[in-house]
Protein backbone atom coordinates (compact mmCIF):
# COMPACT_ATOMS: atom_id res chain seq x y z
CA UNK A 1 0.00 0.00 0.00
CA UNK A 2 1.36 3.40 -0.96
CA UNK A 3 1.66 6.29 1.45
CA UNK A 4 -1.15 8.13 -0.38
CA UNK A 5 -3.45 5.10 -0.07
CA UNK A 6 -2.65 4.78 3.62
CA UNK A 7 -3.51 8.41 4.26
CA UNK A 8 -6.94 7.92 2.68
CA UNK A 9 -7.85 5.19 5.18
CA UNK A 10 -8.09 5.40 8.95
CA UNK A 11 -5.26 4.49 11.27
CA UNK A 12 -5.65 0.85 12.36
CA UNK A 13 -5.70 -0.28 16.00
CA UNK A 14 -7.44 2.81 17.35
CA UNK A 15 -9.97 2.56 20.21
CA UNK A 16 -12.89 3.70 18.05
CA UNK A 17 -14.58 0.61 16.62
CA UNK A 18 -18.29 -0.03 16.17
CA UNK A 19 -19.81 -3.37 17.14
CA UNK A 20 -20.22 -4.45 13.52
CA UNK A 21 -16.46 -4.12 13.00
CA UNK A 22 -15.43 -6.23 15.99
CA UNK A 23 -13.16 -9.19 15.41
CA UNK A 24 -15.27 -12.29 15.92
CA UNK A 25 -13.60 -15.24 17.64
CA UNK A 26 -14.65 -18.27 19.70
CA UNK A 27 -14.54 -16.69 23.15
CA UNK A 28 -16.37 -13.54 22.05
CA UNK A 29 -19.26 -15.59 20.68
CA UNK A 30 -19.24 -17.91 23.70
CA UNK A 31 -19.34 -15.00 26.15
CA UNK A 32 -22.01 -13.29 24.07
CA UNK A 33 -24.31 -16.28 24.41
CA UNK A 34 -23.79 -16.32 28.19
CA UNK A 35 -24.44 -12.57 28.49
CA UNK A 36 -27.65 -12.98 26.49
CA UNK A 37 -28.74 -15.83 28.75
CA UNK A 38 -28.00 -13.74 31.85
CA UNK A 39 -30.10 -10.88 30.47
CA UNK A 40 -32.96 -13.21 29.57
CA UNK A 41 -32.93 -14.63 33.11
CA UNK A 42 -32.56 -11.19 34.77
CA UNK A 43 -29.82 -12.55 36.98
CA UNK A 44 -26.15 -11.81 37.82
CA UNK A 45 -22.90 -12.89 36.21
CA UNK A 46 -19.21 -12.14 36.54
CA UNK A 47 -16.65 -11.77 33.75
CA UNK A 48 -12.99 -11.86 34.72
CA UNK A 49 -9.72 -11.56 32.84
CA UNK A 50 -6.39 -9.78 32.79
CA UNK A 51 -6.31 -6.03 32.24
CA UNK A 52 -6.62 -5.21 28.56
CA UNK A 53 -8.03 -8.57 27.51
CA UNK A 54 -11.22 -6.95 26.18
CA UNK A 55 -13.87 -7.68 28.82
CA UNK A 56 -15.84 -4.45 28.37
CA UNK A 57 -15.66 -4.65 24.59
CA UNK A 58 -16.85 -8.25 24.62
CA UNK A 59 -19.85 -7.46 26.83
CA UNK A 60 -20.75 -4.37 24.81
CA UNK A 61 -20.75 -6.51 21.67
CA UNK A 62 -23.95 -8.05 23.06
CA UNK A 63 -25.52 -5.16 24.99
CA UNK A 64 -25.12 -2.75 22.05
CA UNK A 65 -27.48 -4.98 20.08
CA UNK A 66 -30.30 -4.77 22.64
CA UNK A 67 -33.37 -2.83 21.40
CA UNK A 68 -33.61 0.50 23.22
CA UNK A 69 -37.39 0.29 23.45
CA UNK A 70 -37.06 -2.77 25.68
CA UNK A 71 -33.79 -2.28 27.56
CA UNK A 72 -31.91 0.36 29.50
CA UNK A 73 -28.17 -0.37 29.66
CA UNK A 74 -25.98 1.42 32.22
CA UNK A 75 -22.18 1.12 32.55
CA UNK A 76 -20.60 2.27 35.81
CA UNK A 77 -17.44 1.70 37.79
CA UNK A 78 -13.76 2.43 37.18
CA UNK A 79 -13.02 3.72 40.67
CA UNK A 80 -12.92 2.56 44.27
CA UNK A 81 -15.44 5.04 45.66
CA UNK A 82 -18.79 3.33 45.99
CA UNK A 83 -20.63 6.62 46.32
CA UNK A 84 -19.38 7.69 42.91
CA UNK A 85 -20.84 4.54 41.39
CA UNK A 86 -24.27 5.39 42.77
CA UNK A 87 -24.02 8.94 41.41
CA UNK A 88 -23.10 7.61 37.98
CA UNK A 89 -25.91 5.09 38.07
CA UNK A 90 -28.41 7.77 39.12
CA UNK A 91 -27.26 9.97 36.25
CA UNK A 92 -27.64 7.06 33.82
CA UNK A 93 -31.28 6.74 34.91
CA UNK A 94 -31.91 10.47 34.71
CA UNK A 95 -32.14 10.86 38.48
CA UNK A 96 -30.66 13.65 40.59
CA UNK A 97 -27.96 12.23 42.87
CA UNK A 98 -28.17 13.10 46.55
CA UNK A 99 -25.25 14.13 48.72
CA UNK A 100 -26.09 11.08 50.80
CA UNK A 101 -25.03 7.76 49.33
CA UNK A 102 -27.92 6.04 51.15
CA UNK A 103 -30.50 8.45 49.71
CA UNK A 104 -29.10 8.02 46.20
CA UNK A 105 -29.22 4.26 46.56
CA UNK A 106 -32.82 4.48 47.82
CA UNK A 107 -33.82 6.63 44.83
CA UNK A 108 -32.29 4.10 42.45
CA UNK A 109 -34.09 1.24 44.20
CA UNK A 110 -37.40 3.10 43.90
CA UNK A 111 -36.69 3.79 40.23
CA UNK A 112 -36.13 0.09 39.62
CA UNK A 113 -39.41 -0.77 41.30
CA UNK A 114 -41.32 1.85 39.31
CA UNK A 115 -39.64 0.78 36.09
CA UNK A 116 -40.52 -2.87 36.69
CA UNK A 117 -44.17 -2.11 37.50
CA UNK A 118 -44.93 0.72 35.06
CA UNK A 119 -42.44 1.18 32.24
CA UNK A 120 -41.79 -2.47 31.45
CA UNK A 121 -38.17 -2.02 30.37
CA UNK A 122 -35.48 -4.47 31.44
CA UNK A 123 -32.40 -2.86 32.96
CA UNK A 124 -28.87 -4.13 32.41
CA UNK A 125 -26.21 -2.84 34.81
CA UNK A 126 -22.58 -3.50 33.86
CA UNK A 127 -20.13 -2.71 36.67
CA UNK A 128 -16.60 -2.33 35.31
CA UNK A 129 -13.42 -2.65 37.40
CA UNK A 130 -15.47 -4.53 40.01
CA UNK A 131 -12.29 -5.90 41.59
CA UNK A 132 -11.73 -2.40 43.02
CA UNK A 133 -15.04 -2.28 44.87
CA UNK A 134 -15.32 -2.90 48.59
CA UNK A 135 -17.64 -5.48 50.12
CA UNK A 136 -20.29 -2.95 51.15
CA UNK A 137 -20.63 -1.61 47.60
CA UNK A 138 -20.84 -5.09 46.11
CA UNK A 139 -23.44 -6.00 48.71
CA UNK A 140 -25.45 -2.87 47.86
CA UNK A 141 -25.40 -3.90 44.20
CA UNK A 142 -26.63 -7.36 45.13
CA UNK A 143 -29.46 -5.90 47.20
CA UNK A 144 -30.68 -3.94 44.18
CA UNK A 145 -31.66 -7.28 42.65
CA UNK A 146 -33.98 -7.93 45.63
CA UNK A 147 -36.41 -5.10 44.89
CA UNK A 148 -39.40 -7.48 44.72
CA UNK A 149 -38.49 -9.86 47.56
CA UNK A 150 -36.66 -12.27 45.22
CA UNK A 151 -39.77 -13.00 43.15
CA UNK A 152 -38.80 -10.84 40.19
CA UNK A 153 -35.53 -9.01 39.69
CA UNK A 154 -35.72 -5.51 38.26
CA UNK A 155 -32.36 -5.74 36.57
CA UNK A 156 -29.49 -7.80 35.23
CA UNK A 157 -26.08 -7.23 36.83
CA UNK A 158 -22.82 -8.01 35.04
CA UNK A 159 -19.65 -7.59 37.08
CA UNK A 160 -16.41 -7.14 35.11
CA UNK A 161 -13.06 -7.34 36.86
CA UNK A 162 -9.51 -8.58 36.85
CA UNK A 163 -8.53 -12.07 37.97
CA UNK A 164 -8.27 -11.04 41.62
CA UNK A 165 -12.06 -10.62 41.70
CA UNK A 166 -12.56 -14.39 41.44
CA UNK A 167 -10.40 -14.96 44.53
CA UNK A 168 -12.13 -12.18 46.50
CA UNK A 169 -15.58 -13.60 45.83
CA UNK A 170 -14.52 -16.89 47.46
CA UNK A 171 -13.42 -15.27 50.72
CA UNK A 172 -15.39 -14.88 53.95
CA UNK A 173 -18.01 -12.13 53.74
CA UNK A 174 -18.68 -12.46 50.03
CA UNK A 175 -20.85 -15.59 50.27
CA UNK A 176 -24.16 -13.84 49.51
CA UNK A 177 -23.05 -12.14 46.29
CA UNK A 178 -20.98 -15.16 45.24
CA UNK A 179 -24.06 -17.38 45.48
CA UNK A 180 -26.14 -14.88 43.49
CA UNK A 181 -23.72 -15.02 40.52
CA UNK A 182 -25.44 -17.59 38.34
CA UNK A 183 -23.02 -17.40 35.42
CA UNK A 184 -19.25 -16.91 35.29
CA UNK A 185 -16.81 -16.49 32.44
CA UNK A 186 -13.02 -16.12 32.35
CA UNK A 187 -11.91 -14.26 29.22
CA UNK A 188 -8.41 -15.12 28.03
CA UNK A 189 -6.01 -13.57 25.55
CA UNK A 190 -5.81 -14.50 21.88
CA UNK A 191 -3.99 -17.57 20.64
CA UNK A 192 -1.19 -17.01 18.14
CA UNK A 193 -3.51 -17.79 15.22
CA UNK A 194 -6.18 -15.45 16.62
CA UNK A 195 -3.58 -12.69 17.05
CA UNK A 196 -2.59 -13.00 13.39
CA UNK A 197 -6.24 -13.02 12.28
CA UNK A 198 -7.00 -10.04 14.55
CA UNK A 199 -4.19 -7.93 13.10
CA UNK A 200 -5.34 -8.72 9.55
CA UNK A 201 -8.91 -7.88 10.50
CA UNK A 202 -8.02 -4.49 12.01
CA UNK A 203 -5.96 -3.62 8.94
CA UNK A 204 -8.80 -4.60 6.63
CA UNK A 205 -11.40 -2.60 8.59
CA UNK A 206 -9.16 0.49 8.35
CA UNK A 207 -8.69 0.02 4.60
CA UNK A 208 -5.09 -1.18 4.76
CA UNK A 209 -3.38 -4.13 3.13
CA UNK A 210 -4.00 -7.21 5.31
CA UNK A 211 -0.42 -8.39 4.70
CA UNK A 212 1.18 -5.17 5.92
CA UNK A 213 2.69 -7.15 8.82
CA UNK A 214 4.96 -10.07 8.03
CA UNK A 215 4.24 -13.46 9.59
CA UNK A 216 7.34 -13.15 11.77
CA UNK A 217 6.34 -9.64 12.89
CA UNK A 218 2.90 -10.86 13.89
CA UNK A 219 4.39 -13.74 15.84
CA UNK A 220 6.74 -11.36 17.68
CA UNK A 221 3.77 -9.18 18.66
CA UNK A 222 1.93 -12.25 19.97
CA UNK A 223 4.92 -13.33 22.08
CA UNK A 224 5.36 -9.85 23.52
CA UNK A 225 1.65 -9.26 24.20
CA UNK A 226 0.73 -12.80 25.28
CA UNK A 227 -2.44 -12.31 23.28
CA UNK A 228 -3.69 -9.35 25.36
CA UNK A 229 -5.72 -7.19 22.97
CA UNK A 230 -4.71 -3.80 24.38
CA UNK A 231 -1.02 -4.69 24.13
CA UNK A 232 -1.46 -6.02 20.59
CA UNK A 233 -2.98 -2.68 19.62
CA UNK A 234 -0.18 -0.75 21.33
CA UNK A 235 2.64 -2.71 19.69
CA UNK A 236 1.03 -2.84 16.26
CA UNK A 237 0.22 0.87 16.21
CA UNK A 238 3.74 1.80 17.34
CA UNK A 239 5.17 -0.41 14.60
CA UNK A 240 2.96 1.23 11.97
CA UNK A 241 4.01 4.71 13.05
CA UNK A 242 7.67 3.75 12.99
CA UNK A 243 7.27 2.20 9.53
CA UNK A 244 5.75 5.44 8.25
CA UNK A 245 8.52 7.44 9.92
CA UNK A 246 11.14 5.34 8.12
CA UNK A 247 9.28 5.31 4.80
CA UNK A 248 8.73 1.55 4.87
CA UNK A 249 5.85 -0.20 3.10
CA UNK A 250 5.75 -3.22 5.41
CA UNK A 251 6.33 -4.07 9.06
CA UNK A 252 8.89 -6.83 9.54
CA UNK A 253 10.15 -8.57 12.68
CA UNK A 254 13.20 -6.30 12.89
CA UNK A 255 10.99 -3.22 13.13
CA UNK A 256 8.78 -4.83 15.78
CA UNK A 257 11.84 -5.66 17.87
CA UNK A 258 12.96 -2.03 17.63
CA UNK A 259 9.56 -0.96 18.96
CA UNK A 260 9.71 -3.47 21.79
CA UNK A 261 13.23 -2.42 22.76
CA UNK A 262 12.28 1.27 22.80
CA UNK A 263 9.24 0.58 24.96
CA UNK A 264 11.40 -1.40 27.36
CA UNK A 265 13.93 1.42 27.59
CA UNK A 266 11.23 4.02 28.15
C-alpha positions as CSV (number, residue, x, y, z in Angstrom):
1,X,0.0,0.0,0.0
2,X,1.4,3.4,-1.0
3,X,1.7,6.3,1.4
4,X,-1.1,8.1,-0.4
5,X,-3.5,5.1,-0.1
6,X,-2.6,4.8,3.6
7,X,-3.5,8.4,4.3
8,X,-6.9,7.9,2.7
9,X,-7.9,5.2,5.2
10,X,-8.1,5.4,8.9
11,X,-5.3,4.5,11.3
12,X,-5.6,0.9,12.4
13,X,-5.7,-0.3,16.0
14,X,-7.4,2.8,17.4
15,X,-10.0,2.6,20.2
16,X,-12.9,3.7,18.0
17,X,-14.6,0.6,16.6
18,X,-18.3,0.0,16.2
19,X,-19.8,-3.4,17.1
20,X,-20.2,-4.5,13.5
21,X,-16.5,-4.1,13.0
22,X,-15.4,-6.2,16.0
23,X,-13.2,-9.2,15.4
24,X,-15.3,-12.3,15.9
25,X,-13.6,-15.2,17.6
26,X,-14.7,-18.3,19.7
27,X,-14.5,-16.7,23.2
28,X,-16.4,-13.5,22.1
29,X,-19.3,-15.6,20.7
30,X,-19.2,-17.9,23.7
31,X,-19.3,-15.0,26.2
32,X,-22.0,-13.3,24.1
33,X,-24.3,-16.3,24.4
34,X,-23.8,-16.3,28.2
35,X,-24.4,-12.6,28.5
36,X,-27.6,-13.0,26.5
37,X,-28.7,-15.8,28.8
38,X,-28.0,-13.7,31.9
39,X,-30.1,-10.9,30.5
40,X,-33.0,-13.2,29.6
41,X,-32.9,-14.6,33.1
42,X,-32.6,-11.2,34.8
43,X,-29.8,-12.6,37.0
44,X,-26.2,-11.8,37.8
45,X,-22.9,-12.9,36.2
46,X,-19.2,-12.1,36.5
47,X,-16.7,-11.8,33.7
48,X,-13.0,-11.9,34.7
49,X,-9.7,-11.6,32.8
50,X,-6.4,-9.8,32.8
51,X,-6.3,-6.0,32.2
52,X,-6.6,-5.2,28.6
53,X,-8.0,-8.6,27.5
54,X,-11.2,-6.9,26.2
55,X,-13.9,-7.7,28.8
56,X,-15.8,-4.5,28.4
57,X,-15.7,-4.6,24.6
58,X,-16.9,-8.3,24.6
59,X,-19.8,-7.5,26.8
60,X,-20.7,-4.4,24.8
61,X,-20.8,-6.5,21.7
62,X,-23.9,-8.0,23.1
63,X,-25.5,-5.2,25.0
64,X,-25.1,-2.8,22.1
65,X,-27.5,-5.0,20.1
66,X,-30.3,-4.8,22.6
67,X,-33.4,-2.8,21.4
68,X,-33.6,0.5,23.2
69,X,-37.4,0.3,23.4
70,X,-37.1,-2.8,25.7
71,X,-33.8,-2.3,27.6
72,X,-31.9,0.4,29.5
73,X,-28.2,-0.4,29.7
74,X,-26.0,1.4,32.2
75,X,-22.2,1.1,32.6
76,X,-20.6,2.3,35.8
77,X,-17.4,1.7,37.8
78,X,-13.8,2.4,37.2
79,X,-13.0,3.7,40.7
80,X,-12.9,2.6,44.3
81,X,-15.4,5.0,45.7
82,X,-18.8,3.3,46.0
83,X,-20.6,6.6,46.3
84,X,-19.4,7.7,42.9
85,X,-20.8,4.5,41.4
86,X,-24.3,5.4,42.8
87,X,-24.0,8.9,41.4
88,X,-23.1,7.6,38.0
89,X,-25.9,5.1,38.1
90,X,-28.4,7.8,39.1
91,X,-27.3,10.0,36.3
92,X,-27.6,7.1,33.8
93,X,-31.3,6.7,34.9
94,X,-31.9,10.5,34.7
95,X,-32.1,10.9,38.5
96,X,-30.7,13.7,40.6
97,X,-28.0,12.2,42.9
98,X,-28.2,13.1,46.6
99,X,-25.2,14.1,48.7
100,X,-26.1,11.1,50.8
101,X,-25.0,7.8,49.3
102,X,-27.9,6.0,51.1
103,X,-30.5,8.4,49.7
104,X,-29.1,8.0,46.2
105,X,-29.2,4.3,46.6
106,X,-32.8,4.5,47.8
107,X,-33.8,6.6,44.8
108,X,-32.3,4.1,42.5
109,X,-34.1,1.2,44.2
110,X,-37.4,3.1,43.9
111,X,-36.7,3.8,40.2
112,X,-36.1,0.1,39.6
113,X,-39.4,-0.8,41.3
114,X,-41.3,1.8,39.3
115,X,-39.6,0.8,36.1
116,X,-40.5,-2.9,36.7
117,X,-44.2,-2.1,37.5
118,X,-44.9,0.7,35.1
119,X,-42.4,1.2,32.2
120,X,-41.8,-2.5,31.5
121,X,-38.2,-2.0,30.4
122,X,-35.5,-4.5,31.4
123,X,-32.4,-2.9,33.0
124,X,-28.9,-4.1,32.4
125,X,-26.2,-2.8,34.8
126,X,-22.6,-3.5,33.9
127,X,-20.1,-2.7,36.7
128,X,-16.6,-2.3,35.3
129,X,-13.4,-2.6,37.4
130,X,-15.5,-4.5,40.0
131,X,-12.3,-5.9,41.6
132,X,-11.7,-2.4,43.0
133,X,-15.0,-2.3,44.9
134,X,-15.3,-2.9,48.6
135,X,-17.6,-5.5,50.1
136,X,-20.3,-2.9,51.2
137,X,-20.6,-1.6,47.6
138,X,-20.8,-5.1,46.1
139,X,-23.4,-6.0,48.7
140,X,-25.4,-2.9,47.9
141,X,-25.4,-3.9,44.2
142,X,-26.6,-7.4,45.1
143,X,-29.5,-5.9,47.2
144,X,-30.7,-3.9,44.2
145,X,-31.7,-7.3,42.6
146,X,-34.0,-7.9,45.6
147,X,-36.4,-5.1,44.9
148,X,-39.4,-7.5,44.7
149,X,-38.5,-9.9,47.6
150,X,-36.7,-12.3,45.2
151,X,-39.8,-13.0,43.2
152,X,-38.8,-10.8,40.2
153,X,-35.5,-9.0,39.7
154,X,-35.7,-5.5,38.3
155,X,-32.4,-5.7,36.6
156,X,-29.5,-7.8,35.2
157,X,-26.1,-7.2,36.8
158,X,-22.8,-8.0,35.0
159,X,-19.6,-7.6,37.1
160,X,-16.4,-7.1,35.1
161,X,-13.1,-7.3,36.9
162,X,-9.5,-8.6,36.8
163,X,-8.5,-12.1,38.0
164,X,-8.3,-11.0,41.6
165,X,-12.1,-10.6,41.7
166,X,-12.6,-14.4,41.4
167,X,-10.4,-15.0,44.5
168,X,-12.1,-12.2,46.5
169,X,-15.6,-13.6,45.8
170,X,-14.5,-16.9,47.5
171,X,-13.4,-15.3,50.7
172,X,-15.4,-14.9,54.0
173,X,-18.0,-12.1,53.7
174,X,-18.7,-12.5,50.0
175,X,-20.9,-15.6,50.3
176,X,-24.2,-13.8,49.5
177,X,-23.1,-12.1,46.3
178,X,-21.0,-15.2,45.2
179,X,-24.1,-17.4,45.5
180,X,-26.1,-14.9,43.5
181,X,-23.7,-15.0,40.5
182,X,-25.4,-17.6,38.3
183,X,-23.0,-17.4,35.4
184,X,-19.2,-16.9,35.3
185,X,-16.8,-16.5,32.4
186,X,-13.0,-16.1,32.3
187,X,-11.9,-14.3,29.2
188,X,-8.4,-15.1,28.0
189,X,-6.0,-13.6,25.5
190,X,-5.8,-14.5,21.9
191,X,-4.0,-17.6,20.6
192,X,-1.2,-17.0,18.1
193,X,-3.5,-17.8,15.2
194,X,-6.2,-15.4,16.6
195,X,-3.6,-12.7,17.0
196,X,-2.6,-13.0,13.4
197,X,-6.2,-13.0,12.3
198,X,-7.0,-10.0,14.6
199,X,-4.2,-7.9,13.1
200,X,-5.3,-8.7,9.5
201,X,-8.9,-7.9,10.5
202,X,-8.0,-4.5,12.0
203,X,-6.0,-3.6,8.9
204,X,-8.8,-4.6,6.6
205,X,-11.4,-2.6,8.6
206,X,-9.2,0.5,8.3
207,X,-8.7,0.0,4.6
208,X,-5.1,-1.2,4.8
209,X,-3.4,-4.1,3.1
210,X,-4.0,-7.2,5.3
211,X,-0.4,-8.4,4.7
212,X,1.2,-5.2,5.9
213,X,2.7,-7.2,8.8
214,X,5.0,-10.1,8.0
215,X,4.2,-13.5,9.6
216,X,7.3,-13.1,11.8
217,X,6.3,-9.6,12.9
218,X,2.9,-10.9,13.9
219,X,4.4,-13.7,15.8
220,X,6.7,-11.4,17.7
221,X,3.8,-9.2,18.7
222,X,1.9,-12.2,20.0
223,X,4.9,-13.3,22.1
224,X,5.4,-9.9,23.5
225,X,1.6,-9.3,24.2
226,X,0.7,-12.8,25.3
227,X,-2.4,-12.3,23.3
228,X,-3.7,-9.4,25.4
229,X,-5.7,-7.2,23.0
230,X,-4.7,-3.8,24.4
231,X,-1.0,-4.7,24.1
232,X,-1.5,-6.0,20.6
233,X,-3.0,-2.7,19.6
234,X,-0.2,-0.8,21.3
235,X,2.6,-2.7,19.7
236,X,1.0,-2.8,16.3
237,X,0.2,0.9,16.2
238,X,3.7,1.8,17.3
239,X,5.2,-0.4,14.6
240,X,3.0,1.2,12.0
241,X,4.0,4.7,13.0
242,X,7.7,3.7,13.0
243,X,7.3,2.2,9.5
244,X,5.7,5.4,8.3
245,X,8.5,7.4,9.9
246,X,11.1,5.3,8.1
247,X,9.3,5.3,4.8
248,X,8.7,1.5,4.9
249,X,5.9,-0.2,3.1
250,X,5.8,-3.2,5.4
251,X,6.3,-4.1,9.1
252,X,8.9,-6.8,9.5
253,X,10.1,-8.6,12.7
254,X,13.2,-6.3,12.9
255,X,11.0,-3.2,13.1
256,X,8.8,-4.8,15.8
257,X,11.8,-5.7,17.9
258,X,13.0,-2.0,17.6
259,X,9.6,-1.0,19.0
260,X,9.7,-3.5,21.8
261,X,13.2,-2.4,22.8
262,X,12.3,1.3,22.8
263,X,9.2,0.6,25.0
264,X,11.4,-1.4,27.4
265,X,13.9,1.4,27.6
266,X,11.2,4.0,28.2
